[in-house]
Amino acid sequence: MAAKAVCTALVISIATCVELGRRFPLDPVGHRAMPASMKRQILLLQTAIIVALTGFGCASMHQSTESSTAAPSATAENKPAAAPETKPAPAAPAQPDTASPSPIHLKLVKADSEETAGEDGKAANAVDGDPATFWHTQWEDSQPPHEIILDLTPPAAIKGFTYLPRQDESDHGTIKDYQFFVSNDGGSFGDPVAKGTFENTKDKKTVTFKAVSCRYIKLKALSEANDGPWTSAAEIGVVPAE
């Protein structure tokens, strides 16, 4: 708007000057002979032009100042927000090793007697994991004590053993008095780590003792529940030390 007003004033000024030059030529000394009223009009016109030019300059300067001031603001507004600072998560404390120990497998080494002719009474039945099968010594020519030796894989520390009597209707061969031995070489068993007497029931029996490391175990049956000459066992196991 200010620029348009200045242009209009300049056009009017030029047109006025041209008209004055045409109507009032210069005299011999370089002055124009014109009425005093005309001179006053020209002075007012010049003053108006000066005021218009001054206002245009101020307006331009003010607009330039506003532009230079607003630019950083616009830049600041358009600047993407800084991403929040992220700190690495603290390392989780080391957890104690709570993995379960490897299971202990029992394998038959030998037994002093087993019945395989009249029934499936082989000694390996005592560690086959099936309570329906059982080890039974020979029906004839078999006198106590009877014993069975088992191999622990892997060798382990144990604190007891288990004995499950045969689970059918008969109790022939159920162990009464017993001794339990451990060994590292399978030949030297030394003194028993446990001994005692079992009750004549079908329940699983658990015997504990002070923890000991070994590879071989031996269960010796000294007598039978009904004082018979046989020995039987559905399952024999060990109690791992904690």
C-alpha angles and dihedrals in degrees: 000000000000092000091051092052093050092050090051091050091049092051091049091048093051093046091050092049091051091049093048091050090053096045100037112036120194118271122229092277096049101262128123117233105223135143118271091242090058091051090053091052091051091050091051090048091052091048091051091050091050091049091049093050091047091051092048091052093049092047092050092048091048092049091049090051092050091049093050091047096046095047097073089047091054090046090050091049093050095045109108116247114261114253113251114259111256123204121208113257113254114259114261113251115257112266121223116252104263097166113138115253117255112274116257115237121203122212128186116251099172145317128207092233142003136177113232102148104058096030143351095276099140116153094240088071088075091070103030095101092240114115090194092069125062145185114247127180120232114295093225134040091015122128130172146287096071126179142189127199121206134190120226115219110225104017108250148175110259134184101193149347138238132223124195114191120220110289101213125094094277128080097194110141096015106154118245109171117026147173126204125206138183132204142174097209103034092238107068113053101160120189121353116265089208138016137167147109129294124216116244098250136115092241122115111259123216122195121187133195140162110307115265134175117234147142101213134043131191127200114198120194110208096180144001127244092248094032090255123149096247139089127205137175132179095195137357121194144162134239110230117226114248 
